[in-house]
Amino acid sequence: MDFGIPKALNILKDKLQGWLESLTAMLPNFAVAVLVILLFFFLAKAAKLIARKIFQRFYDKPAVQNLFTTLIYIMVMILGLMVALDVLHLEKTVSSLLAGAGIIGLALGFAFQDISANFISGVLIAIRKPIEVGDIIESQGYMGVIQEINLRVTIIRTFQGLHIIIPNKEIFQNPLTNYTKTNERRIDLEVGVSYGDDLEKAKELALDAIKSQPFLLEGRDINLFYTGFGDSSINFVLHFWIEYPDQPGFLEARSQAIMTIKKTFDENNITIPYPIRTLDFGIKGGEKLSDMNMQMTSTGKSAS
């Protein structure tokens, strides 16, 4: 037992002495590594400030600016850490860190893929700007005015006063109608006239009625096309263009056009017929209408 303790103490002493010698030999490397970290810290700060000034010229959203400038800052600091570890001859540690970061990133990507997709879609929307605050859009069956666009969701206010939150992934990956981009819109108004009316006269009256309206867009033609024979009317569709500032303006223009055509047709004896149904009692198991009239007439004479 006495022989084992001195031997163990000698082994411990040799280890400590070896570590002390290695530490002493590595002191210059430690000093250089600390200087490298400090240098890259100031470089990261400078790169962040320069990137912010550049992004402010192209993107007016603070969230996007902060995102990209922070990513640049982190990348510069990671580069500085790798250089410092290389100075300390810890290349294997660098490889282990990179491998661990890759595995963790892959796991987080699978776990939060929906959040990541919404986040990336928000960044792309901010960069490409297919929609902006104040635009009138229709997406996922909802139509309204955009109130807010952030990096995860887009908030719209419908014309019924409801606030709808739509994930950015749904907006970016699915069809989207932006009614504000063109500042004009065509109204397709469907009307029907009686089979007994003059179609040329009805067409001329409808076109003249619309041409007198103040909401028409200048330089655009007004077109009328007969589309088919309906159950009780001959149908036509009327195409005309309006300036499109908002959805209530569209509804008002369409409403005014309907009232104007109805009034013009009434003044010129053009009929917009009600739906008509013909009842046939001559089917199997039923009675013909003529036979029913004869029976009613006979019954009336007998009662008299």
Secondary structure, DSSP 8 states (H G I E B T S, - for coil): -TTHHHHHHHHHHHHHHHHHHHHHHHHHHHHHHHHHHHHHHHHHHHHHHHHHHHHHHH---HHHHHHHHHHHHHHHHHHHHHHHHHHTT-HHHHHHHHHHHHHHHHHHHHHTHHHHHHHHHHHHHHHH-SS-TT-EEEETTEEEEEEEE-SSEEEEEETTS-EEEEEHHHHHHS--EETTSSSEEEEEEEEEE-TTS-HHHHHHHHHHHHHT-TTB-TT---EEEEEEE-SSSEEEEEEEEEE-S-HHHHHHHHHHHHHHHHHHHHHTT-------------STTS--HHHHHHHHHHHHHHH-
